Amino acid sequence: MKIFADTNVLISAFTARGLCADLLEVILLDHQLITGEIVLDELNSVLLNKLNVPEKKVQNVLQFMRQHHVEPAPENPSKIKIRDEDDRWILESALRANADVLVTGDKDLLVISNKISQLKIISPRGFWELLKK
């Protein structure tokens, strides 16, 4: 499966042990990891400015992520209305990358999951449960 990882999932995966770190490992072993240029920009900003991760470590994370599919920033956001307008760019990136699944902890994206047939939007816990089946 092509799995698009949202910013919050990647932040958790790279900064803490737990579910998202385990998910990233499974995705890397058994699936195709996808993310977007917009996600990497946000990841960079959060790691540096909010979490004060050393710049060298942030660059290592970004370099690692660029070894996998990074969808270029779309020209326009998704036409689907989402409470947080920034999430429309993430959604459009996942759609353009032809991802099968968008894994996110973002409630604004999770609540629209029934509006999109070509992309499954699921929480990290929901994706973990899906993998166990």
Disulfide bonds with the S-S distance in Angstrom:
none
